[in-house]
Amino acid sequence: MKILLDQGTPTPLRHHLTSHEVATAYEMSWDKLSNGDLISEAERNGFGLLITTDQNLRYQQNLVSRKISILVLLTTSWPRIQGEIDLIILEVNNITSGSYKELKIS
């Protein structure tokens, strides 16, 4: 699956998603796009999952008709995310198309 990491998502996460094709919004030159435009561009380019730390995304965007899945990590802290890598990988591998999930990171 093609996965896009949003701006606030720590990029070292990509090294743990080895069975997927991972890009960052910055690498795609999409780092200045609004959330709605970012999601649309990701869908147009075949991304199946957006991983973000933007907890307001679901309140700012109408996600009902989206094909892309969205996984929100409820922290930007790399040490905390790193401690939950197995859980994140499990969620990524089991996410369904067009779904929205918030993942609490201890």
C-alpha positions as CSV (number, residue, x, y, z in Angstrom):
1,M,0.0,0.0,0.0
2,K,1.1,3.5,-0.7
3,I,1.3,5.5,2.6
4,L,1.6,9.3,2.9
5,L,3.1,10.8,6.1
6,D,1.6,14.2,6.9
7,Q,3.8,17.1,8.1
8,G,3.7,16.4,11.9
9,T,4.2,12.7,11.6
10,P,7.8,11.7,12.6
11,T,9.5,10.5,9.4
12,P,11.5,7.7,11.2
13,L,8.2,5.8,11.2
14,R,8.7,5.1,7.5
15,H,11.6,2.7,8.4
16,H,9.2,0.5,10.3
17,L,6.6,0.2,7.5
18,T,8.9,-1.8,5.2
19,S,6.2,-3.8,3.4
20,H,4.6,-0.5,2.2
21,E,5.7,2.3,-0.1
22,V,6.0,5.4,2.1
23,A,6.4,9.0,1.1
24,T,6.1,12.3,3.1
25,A,4.1,15.3,2.2
26,Y,7.3,17.3,2.1
27,E,8.9,14.9,-0.4
28,M,5.8,15.1,-2.6
29,S,6.0,19.0,-2.4
30,W,2.6,18.9,-0.8
31,D,3.7,20.3,2.6
32,K,2.0,23.7,1.9
33,L,-1.4,22.2,0.9
34,S,-4.5,22.5,3.0
35,N,-5.8,19.3,4.5
36,G,-8.6,19.0,2.0
37,D,-6.2,19.5,-0.9
38,L,-3.6,17.2,0.6
39,I,-6.2,14.4,0.9
40,S,-7.4,14.9,-2.6
41,E,-3.9,15.0,-4.1
42,A,-3.0,11.8,-2.2
43,E,-6.1,10.0,-3.5
44,R,-5.4,11.1,-7.0
45,N,-1.8,9.7,-6.7
46,G,-2.9,6.3,-5.5
47,F,-2.2,6.6,-1.8
48,G,-4.3,4.3,0.3
49,L,-3.4,5.7,3.7
50,L,-2.6,9.0,5.2
51,I,-0.9,8.9,8.6
52,T,-1.2,12.2,10.5
53,T,-1.0,13.7,13.9
54,D,-3.6,16.3,13.1
55,Q,-6.3,15.6,15.7
56,N,-8.6,18.3,14.2
57,L,-8.7,16.7,10.7
58,R,-12.1,15.0,11.1
59,Y,-13.7,18.3,12.3
60,Q,-12.2,20.3,9.4
61,Q,-12.9,17.9,6.5
62,N,-15.8,15.9,5.2
63,L,-14.3,12.4,5.1
64,V,-17.4,10.5,4.3
65,S,-16.8,10.1,0.5
66,R,-13.1,9.6,0.7
67,K,-11.3,6.5,-0.6
68,I,-8.1,7.0,1.4
69,S,-7.9,5.7,4.9
70,I,-6.7,8.0,7.6
71,L,-4.8,7.0,10.7
72,V,-4.3,9.7,13.3
73,L,-1.6,9.2,15.9
74,L,-2.5,11.1,19.0
75,T,1.0,12.4,19.6
76,T,3.9,13.9,17.7
77,S,6.5,12.5,20.1
78,W,8.8,10.1,18.3
79,P,9.9,8.3,21.5
80,R,6.3,7.6,22.4
81,I,5.4,6.5,18.8
82,Q,8.6,4.3,18.7
83,G,7.4,2.5,21.8
84,E,4.1,1.6,20.0
85,I,5.5,0.6,16.6
86,D,4.0,-2.9,16.8
87,L,0.6,-1.5,17.4
88,I,0.9,1.0,14.6
89,I,2.0,-1.7,12.2
90,L,-0.9,-3.8,13.2
91,E,-3.3,-0.9,12.6
92,V,-1.7,-0.1,9.3
93,N,-2.0,-3.7,8.1
94,N,-5.6,-4.1,9.2
95,I,-7.0,-0.7,8.2
96,T,-9.9,-0.8,5.7
97,S,-10.4,1.4,2.7
98,G,-11.9,4.8,3.4
99,S,-11.8,4.4,7.2
100,Y,-10.8,6.9,9.9
101,K,-9.0,5.7,13.0
102,E,-7.5,7.6,15.9
103,L,-4.7,5.7,17.7
104,K,-3.9,6.6,21.3
105,I,-0.2,6.4,22.0
106,S,0.8,5.8,25.6
